[in-house]
Amino acid sequence: MHTPRTDHLLRFDHTAAAAMATTPSSPPSATTMRAVQYDGYGGGAEGLKHVEVPIPVPKKGEVLIKMEAASINPIDWKIQSGILRPFLPWKFPSIPACDLAGEVAAVGGGVSGFELGDKVIAINFPSGGGFAEYAVAQASLTVARPPEVSAAEGACLPLAAVTALQALRAAGAGLDDAPPKNVLVTAASGGVGHFAKRLTSIHDTNHININIATQTTKNTSFSISSLSLFAMAAAADAAPKTMRAVQYDKYGGGAEGLKHVEVPIPSPKEGEVLIKMEAASINPIDWKIQKGMLRLFLPKKFPFIPDKVISMSFPNCGGLAEYAVAPASLTVARPPEVSAAEGASLPAAAGSALQQLKAAGVRFDADADATAAAAGVGPKNVLVTAASGGVGHYAVQLAKLAGLHVTATCGARNLAFVRDGLGADEALDYRTPDGAALRSPSGRRYDAVAHCAPPAPWPVFRDALADAGGVVVDLTPGVAATVRSFLHRVTFSKKRLVPLILIPKEEEMEWLVDMAKQGKLKTTIDSKYPLSRAQEAWAKSMEGHATGKIVVEMGGTE
């Protein structure tokens, strides 16, 4: 619930009064409190005085509330001005504000249903008392405040919201006998008016019954049931309806084409789940989609919120936001051993690496121990290009889990990381002549190549493959590579190129998460960015020099 600009709140900082500090479960140990009061009619804001007064003692049927917030209503300053003098004879000095929110600090005789520390909302009309660190209220006009309703929101409900409710009831809303269909709300942006407008919507769309009996106090009528209703309604309304997101509106533009927006939280359709995002990783396919490289297929419409989530939401994406929807069939539980950042890195990158190796003939058993290679089936020597990148660093680890001999290419600065950190048997600097020719330091030829780097000429791969044949599974195929793959297939070539198109599978995601849980598959995080700096993460991914994964954390430090 957004507090309208016409609402005025007073919040209480109890830490500023060390001498009065109490725990939520203990009654106040001090005997005095800070308060704001006035000594007579008139004077306006200048007539208010800051004073130190005794903490009130709850009488029979009352509760003492340790105040967190109080709201100001026009009736408060009208009482001070003396407008209601004939109807409300007043005792001075007076502490104003009758809308109270805080926690129970003590209870009077005969009070049940409240415990010390309970968060509550109350009204103390017309006596007031809210502009103080403690206030008393009738237990019969005090209700529990759910955690979804802040103290500020709760303090706005009693007088204004109940007045709106009773006005609608007086007009016949909620009654069975021909309730009104068209309602005019004047001053609809004000304290009472904005609640009246919300109530008409609640009644129409959610079918909340607002025909509730009232109970009478000395000077006016309030409904404790009404107040409970508003606490529940506010809890539902307090749930966010919009979210921060990063999106782009057209092809091209790179990081500068990304825009920070506030958009409605998506609603999950049949077979989908809504995820409150903790982290999302950026993959090259994201900015390639933005470039228009898949224009014939993706995206289908603009604006487009990019990236994948802890679940897999490809190609619809939506991960660079506070909430995202994903197919339930591609959503797996994240165990506590796997952080949100690690989990967000697995679906696209690790999934691509796994499918690359499977397309090359590598087999994995349930425990990911050495399998096919040890049995003499499938490839034995594998080359992984761009081995320090998002997909590559997973491919090296998975190939080693399968018992293969792994040669890897990377930049000079990452040679030790790929060899010692990931476990590659050999590492090549791709900028050297041997690295450019994919030449193994041990003279091996490759049974399979997991190609994660930019496109390379086919003759380079052909010469690096074993004479008996081999396969290059290309993660970044262009038009020429696609045509060549077709020719290899129809000519039954022993040395062939296979383009990879990632097809997410739930069982593979579960297997990868389990490997991560067991510590057999580790994620290297290059860098983390908060959502507000998503453009920087995007630009860094486009530079192509990240070691491991780039992650955007929704609650990350700014």
C-alpha positions in Angstrom: 0.0 0.0 0.0 1.4 3.4 -1.0 0.8 6.1 1.6 -0.8 9.0 -0.2 0.8 12.4 0.1 -2.1 13.7 2.2 -1.3 11.3 5.0 0.9 12.6 7.8 2.8 10.2 10.1 4.7 10.5 13.3 7.3 7.7 13.8 9.0 7.1 17.1 12.7 6.4 17.6 13.0 4.6 20.9 16.7 4.2 20.5 17.1 8.0 21.0 15.9 7.5 24.6 18.3 5.0 26.1 16.9 5.6 29.6 13.6 4.3 28.4 14.8 1.3 26.3 12.7 -1.9 26.8 12.7 -5.2 25.2 9.6 -6.3 23.1 8.6 -8.8 25.8 9.0 -6.6 28.9 6.8 -3.8 30.2 8.5 -0.4 30.4 11.1 -0.1 33.1 11.1 3.7 33.0 8.3 5.8 34.5 8.3 8.8 32.1 8.2 9.3 28.4 8.7 11.9 25.7 5.4 13.3 24.3 4.0 16.3 22.3 1.0 18.1 23.8 -0.9 21.4 23.9 -2.2 23.3 26.9 -5.3 25.0 25.5 -7.4 25.7 22.4 -5.8 27.3 19.4 -2.1 27.9 18.5 -1.8 25.4 15.7 1.6 23.8 15.2 3.2 26.5 17.4 1.0 25.5 20.2 2.5 22.0 20.4 5.1 21.5 23.1 7.7 18.7 23.7 7.4 17.5 27.2 8.4 14.6 29.6 5.4 13.1 31.2 4.5 9.9 33.2 3.9 6.8 31.2 0.2 6.1 31.4 -1.0 2.9 33.3 -3.6 0.8 31.5 -6.9 0.5 33.4 -9.3 -2.4 33.3 -10.1 -3.3 29.6 -7.1 -1.3 28.3 -3.7 -2.1 26.7 -0.6 0.0 26.9 1.1 0.3 23.5 4.7 1.1 22.9 4.3 3.4 19.9 5.9 3.0 16.5 3.7 5.3 14.4 0.7 7.6 14.7 -1.2 9.2 11.9 -2.6 12.8 11.8 -6.2 13.3 10.9 -8.0 16.7 10.3 -10.1 15.9 13.4 -6.9 16.2 15.5 -6.2 19.9 14.7 -9.9 20.7 14.5 -10.2 19.6 18.2 -7.2 21.7 19.1 -8.7 24.7 17.2 -11.9 24.4 19.3 -14.3 23.8 16.4 -15.8 20.9 18.3 -15.8 22.6 21.7 -19.6 22.4 22.2 -19.6 18.6 21.6 -16.2 17.6 23.0 -15.5 19.3 26.3 -11.8 19.0 26.7 -9.3 18.5 29.5 -5.9 20.1 29.2 -3.0 19.4 28.7 -3.9 17.1 25.8 -1.7 14.7 23.8 -3.2 14.5 20.3 -3.5 11.7 17.6 -6.0 8.9 18.0 -4.6 6.4 15.4 -2.0 4.2 17.0 0.4 1.5 15.9 3.0 -0.3 17.9 3.4 -3.3 20.2 1.7 -4.3 23.5 3.8 -3.2 26.4 1.3 -3.9 29.3 -2.3 -4.9 29.7 -4.9 -3.9 32.2 -7.3 -6.1 34.2 -9.7 -8.3 32.3 -7.8 -8.1 29.1 -7.2 -11.4 27.2 -6.0 -12.2 23.7 -2.9 -10.0 23.8 0.6 -10.8 24.9 3.5 -8.5 25.5 5.3 -7.7 22.2 2.2 -8.3 20.0 2.2 -5.9 17.0 -1.2 -4.0 17.1 -3.3 -1.3 15.6 -5.7 0.7 17.8 -7.9 3.8 17.9 -8.3 6.0 20.9 -10.9 8.5 19.8 -11.5 11.2 20.9 -9.0 11.0 23.8 -5.9 10.8 21.5 -2.5 10.2 23.1 -0.7 9.0 20.0 2.0 11.7 20.0 4.0 9.9 22.7 6.3 7.0 23.2 3.5 5.1 25.0 -0.3 5.3 24.7 -3.3 3.5 26.1 -6.3 2.2 24.1 -9.4 0.1 24.7 -8.5 -3.6 24.1 -11.9 -3.8 22.3 -10.6 -1.3 19.8 -7.2 -2.9 19.3 -6.4 -5.5 16.7 -3.4 -7.5 15.7 -1.2 -6.1 12.9 0.0 -8.7 10.5 3.6 -8.6 9.3 2.6 -7.6 5.8 1.3 -4.3 7.2 3.9 -1.8 8.3 3.5 0.4 11.4 3.0 3.4 9.2 0.3 1.7 7.1 -1.4 0.4 10.2 -1.5 3.8 11.8 -3.3 5.2 8.8 -6.2 2.7 9.0 -8.4 3.2 12.1 -10.1 6.6 11.7 -9.8 7.3 8.0 -10.4 3.8 6.7 -13.3 3.1 9.0 -14.9 6.4 8.2 -14.7 5.5 4.5 -16.2 2.1 5.3 -19.1 3.5 7.3 -19.8 6.1 4.6 -20.1 3.3 2.0 -22.3 1.3 4.4 -24.5 4.3 5.0 -24.9 4.6 1.2 -26.0 1.0 1.0 -22.8 -0.6 -0.1 -22.5 -4.2 1.1 -26.2 -4.5 1.9 -28.4 -7.1 0.2 -31.1 -4.7 -0.6 -30.2 -3.2 -4.0 -26.7 -1.9 -3.3 -25.6 1.1 -5.3 -23.7 0.4 -8.6 -22.3 3.8 -9.4 -20.5 5.7 -6.6 -18.9 9.1 -6.6 -16.0 9.6 -4.2 -15.0 13.3 -3.7 -11.5 14.3 -2.5 -10.5 10.8 -3.6 -6.8 11.4 -3.1 -7.2 12.4 0.6 -6.9 10.3 3.7 -10.5 9.1 3.8 -11.2 9.4 0.1 -8.4 7.1 -1.1 -9.6 4.4 1.2 -13.2 4.8 0.0 -12.0 4.4 -3.6 -10.0 1.2 -2.7 -13.0 -0.2 -0.8 -15.3 0.1 -3.8 -12.7 -1.8 -5.8 -12.4 -4.5 -3.1 -16.1 -4.9 -2.9 -16.5 -5.2 -6.6 -13.6 -7.5 -7.4 -12.9 -9.5 -4.3 -16.4 -9.8 -2.9 -15.4 -8.8 0.6 -18.5 -8.4 2.7 -18.5 -5.0 4.3 -21.9 -5.4 6.0 -20.5 -5.5 9.5 -22.2 -4.6 12.8 -20.8 -1.8 14.9 -20.3 -1.3 18.5 -20.9 2.1 20.2 -18.4 4.0 22.3 -19.2 7.1 24.3 -19.0 9.7 21.5 -18.9 7.9 18.2 -19.3 4.5 16.5 -16.4 2.2 15.4 -16.3 -1.4 14.3 -13.6 -3.6 15.6 -14.5 -6.1 12.9 -14.2 -3.3 10.4 -10.7 -2.6 11.7 -9.8 -6.3 11.4 -11.1 -6.3 7.9 -8.9 -3.3 7.0 -5.9 -5.0 8.5 -6.5 -8.0 6.3 -7.2 -5.9 3.2 -4.1 -3.9 3.9 -2.1 -7.0 4.1 -3.3 -8.1 0.7 -2.9 -4.6 -0.7 0.6 -4.3 0.9 1.8 -7.1 -1.3 3.8 -5.4 -4.1 2.0 -5.1 -7.4 4.9 -3.6 -9.4 8.6 -4.4 -9.5 11.8 -2.9 -10.7 13.1 -4.4 -13.9 15.6 -3.8 -16.7 14.3 -4.0 -20.3 15.0 -2.9 -23.8 12.5 -1.6 -26.4 14.2 -2.4 -29.7 17.1 -4.2 -31.3 20.6 -2.9 -30.7 21.9 -0.4 -28.3 24.0 -2.7 -26.1 24.2 -1.7 -22.4 23.0 1.8 -23.2 19.8 0.3 -24.6 18.8 -1.1 -21.3 16.3 0.9 -19.3 15.3 0.8 -15.6 11.5 0.6 -15.4 8.7 -0.1 -12.9 6.4 -2.7 -14.4 3.6 -5.0 -13.1 4.7 -8.2 -11.4 3.9 -11.0 -13.8 1.2 -13.5 -13.0 2.0 -17.2 -13.4 -0.2 -19.0 -15.9 -1.1 -22.6 -15.8 2.1 -24.7 -15.4 4.2 -21.7 -14.3 5.7 -20.5 -11.0 6.3 -17.0 -9.9 9.9 -16.5 -8.5 11.0 -13.7 -6.2 14.4 -13.2 -7.7 17.6 -13.3 -5.8 20.1 -13.6 -8.6 20.2 -13.9 -12.4 23.2 -14.6 -14.6 24.0 -13.0 -18.0 24.8 -15.2 -20.9 26.1 -14.1 -24.4 22.8 -15.3 -25.9 21.1 -12.5 -24.0 22.9 -9.6 -25.7 23.0 -11.6 -29.0 19.2 -11.6 -28.9 19.3 -7.9 -28.2 21.6 -7.4 -31.2 19.0 -9.0 -33.5 21.0 -12.1 -34.3 17.9 -14.2 -33.8 15.6 -11.6 -35.2 13.5 -14.2 -37.1 12.8 -16.0 -33.9 13.4 -13.8 -30.8 12.1 -11.7 -29.2 8.6 -11.9 -30.3 7.6 -8.5 -28.9 9.0 -5.5 -27.1 9.7 -4.3 -24.5 11.8 -7.3 -23.6 13.2 -8.2 -20.1 16.4 -10.2 -20.7 18.1 -13.1 -19.0 17.5 -16.5 -17.4 16.7 -17.2 -13.7 17.4 -19.8 -11.1 14.8 -21.7 -13.0 15.1 -21.9 -16.8 12.9 -19.4 -18.7 14.3 -19.6 -22.2 13.5 -18.0 -24.6 10.9 -15.9 -22.7 13.5 -14.8 -20.2 12.5 -12.0 -17.6 15.3 -12.6 -15.1 16.5 -9.0 -14.8 13.6 -8.1 -12.5 12.5 -8.5 -8.9 10.0 -11.2 -9.9 9.9 -13.6 -12.9 7.7 -16.4 -14.1 9.1 -19.7 -15.3 7.7 -23.1 -16.3 7.3 -25.3 -13.3 8.7 -28.2 -15.4 12.0 -26.3 -15.7 12.1 -25.2 -12.1 14.1 -27.2 -9.5 14.7 -26.9 -5.8 17.9 -25.1 -4.8 19.6 -26.8 -1.9 21.2 -24.7 0.8 24.6 -25.8 -0.3 24.1 -23.9 -3.6 23.9 -20.1 -3.3 21.5 -18.0 -5.3 24.4 -16.7 -7.5 25.6 -20.2 -8.1 22.1 -21.5 -8.9 21.5 -18.6 -11.3 24.6 -19.6 -13.2 23.8 -23.2 -13.8 20.8 -23.5 -16.1 22.0 -22.0 -19.4 25.8 -22.2 -19.1 26.1 -25.6 -17.3 23.2 -27.0 -19.3 24.9 -26.0 -22.6 28.2 -27.6 -21.5 26.4 -30.8 -20.5 24.5 -31.0 -23.8 27.7 -30.2 -25.7 29.5 -33.1 -24.3 26.5 -35.4 -24.7 26.3 -34.4 -28.4 30.0 -35.4 -28.7 29.2 -38.9 -27.3 30.2 -38.4 -23.7 28.1 -40.4 -21.3 27.4 -39.6 -17.6 26.2 -42.0 -15.0 24.1 -41.1 -11.9 27.3 -40.5 -9.8 29.3 -38.6 -12.5 32.3 -40.9 -12.0 34.5 -42.0 -14.9 32.3 -44.0 -17.2 32.2 -44.3 -21.0 35.9 -43.3 -21.6 37.2 -45.8 -19.1 35.0 -48.5 -20.8 36.5 -47.6 -24.2 33.2 -46.1 -25.5 32.9 -42.5 -26.7 35.7 -39.9 -26.8 38.8 -40.0 -24.7 40.5 -36.8 -25.6 38.5 -33.6 -25.5 39.3 -30.0 -26.4 37.4 -27.2 -24.7 37.9 -23.7 -26.2 37.2 -20.5 -24.2 37.6 -22.7 -21.2 37.7 -19.9 -18.6 34.3 -18.6 -19.8 30.8 -19.2 -18.5 30.1 -22.4 -20.5 33.7 -23.4 -20.9 34.6 -23.6 -17.2 31.7 -26.0 -16.7 32.6 -28.1 -19.8 36.1 -28.7 -18.4 34.8 -29.9 -15.1 32.1 -32.1 -16.6 34.6 -33.7 -19.0 36.9 -34.5 -16.1 34.0 -35.9 -14.2 33.5 -38.3 -17.1 37.1 -39.4 -16.9 38.4 -37.7 -20.1 41.8 -36.2 -21.0 41.0 -32.4 -21.3 43.0 -29.9 -23.3 41.7 -26.3 -22.9 42.3 -22.9 -24.5 42.1 -19.6 -22.7 43.9 -16.3 -22.3 47.4 -16.2 -20.8 46.0 -14.8 -17.5 43.7 -17.8 -17.0 46.1 -20.6 -17.7 46.7 -21.5 -14.1 43.0 -21.1 -13.3 42.0 -23.6 -16.1 44.8 -26.1 -15.3 44.9 -25.9 -11.5 41.5 -24.6 -10.6 39.3 -26.5 -13.1 41.5 -29.6 -13.5 42.4 -29.4 -17.3 45.3 -31.7 -18.2 46.7 -29.2 -20.6 46.1 -25.5 -21.2 46.9 -23.4 -24.3 47.1 -19.6 -24.7 44.8 -19.1 -27.7 46.9 -16.1 -28.8 50.1 -18.2 -29.4 50.6 -20.1 -32.7 50.0 -23.5 -31.0 46.9 -22.1 -29.4 45.5 -20.7 -32.6 46.2 -24.1 -34.3 44.6 -25.9 -31.3 47.8 -28.0 -31.1 48.0 -30.2 -28.0 51.2 -29.8 -26.0 51.4 -33.6 -25.8 50.7 -34.1 -29.5 47.2 -35.6 -29.0 44.5 -35.3 -31.5 41.0 -34.8 -30.2 38.0 -37.2 -30.4 35.7 -34.2 -29.6 35.8 -30.5 -29.4 33.5 -28.4 -27.2 33.8 -25.1 -29.0 32.7 -22.2 -26.8 34.8 -19.5 -28.5 33.9 -17.3 -31.5 33.6 -19.0 -34.9 36.9 -20.4 -36.3 37.8 -21.8 -39.8 36.8 -25.4 -40.3 40.4 -26.5 -41.4 41.7 -25.6 -38.0 39.2 -28.0 -36.4 39.7 -30.7 -39.1 43.5 -30.8 -38.6 43.1 -31.0 -34.8 40.7 -34.0 -34.9 41.8 -37.6 -34.7 42.4 -39.4 -38.0 39.8 -41.9 -37.1 37.3 -39.0 -36.9 35.7 -36.8 -34.4 33.0 -34.2 -33.8 33.1 -30.5 -33.1 30.0 -29.3 -31.1 29.8 -25.6 -31.9 28.1 -23.4 -29.3 28.4 -20.3 -31.5 27.6 -21.5 -35.1 27.1 -19.0 -37.9 25.5 -19.5 -41.3 28.6 -21.1 -42.8 28.9 -23.6 -39.9 25.3 -24.5 -40.2 25.7 -25.2 -43.9 28.9 -27.2 -43.3 27.1 -29.3 -40.7 24.4 -30.2 -43.2 27.1 -31.2 -45.7 28.9 -33.4 -43.2 25.7 -35.1 -42.2 24.6 -35.9 -45.8 28.1 -37.1 -46.8 28.6 -39.2 -43.6 31.9 -37.4 -42.9 34.1 -38.9 -40.1 35.1 -35.4 -39.1 32.0 -33.4 -38.6 30.6 -30.2 -37.1 27.4 -30.2 -35.1 25.7 -26.9 -34.1 24.3 -26.9 -30.6 20.8 -25.5 -29.8 20.2 -25.7 -26.1 17.0 -27.6 -25.2 16.4 -27.3 -21.4 15.6 -30.5 -19.6 14.4 -30.8 -16.1 16.3 -34.0 -15.4 19.5 -32.4 -16.5 18.9 -29.3 -14.4 18.3 -31.6 -11.3 21.5 -33.5 -12.1 23.6 -30.4 -12.4 22.2 -29.0 -9.2 23.0 -32.3 -7.4 26.6 -32.2 -8.7 26.9 -28.6 -7.4 25.4 -29.7 -4.1 28.0 -32.5 -3.8 30.8 -30.0 -4.7 31.7 -31.9 -7.9 30.7 -29.0 -10.1 31.8 -25.6 -9.0 30.7 -22.2 -10.2 33.3 -19.4 -10.7 31.7 -16.0 -10.3 33.6 -13.3 -12.2 31.7 -10.4 -10.8 28.4 -9.5 -9.1 26.3 -6.4 -9.7 23.1 -5.0 -8.1 20.1 -4.6 -10.4 20.7 -0.9 -10.5 24.0 -1.6 -12.3 22.7 -4.2 -14.7 24.1 -2.1 -17.7 27.6 -2.6 -16.4 27.1 -6.3 -16.1 25.7 -6.4 -19.6 28.6 -4.4 -21.0 31.2 -6.6 -19.3 29.5 -9.7 -20.8 29.7 -8.1 -24.3 33.4 -7.5 -23.8 33.9 -11.3 -23.7 36.7 -11.4 -21.1 34.8 -12.7 -18.0 36.3 -15.5 -16.0 33.3 -17.7 -15.2 29.9 -16.1 -14.7 28.6 -12.5 -14.4 25.7 -12.3 -11.9 23.1 -9.7 -11.2 21.8 -9.9 -7.6 18.4 -8.2 -6.9 19.3 -7.4 -3.3 22.9 -6.7 -4.1 24.9 -3.8 -2.5 24.6 -0.7 -4.5 
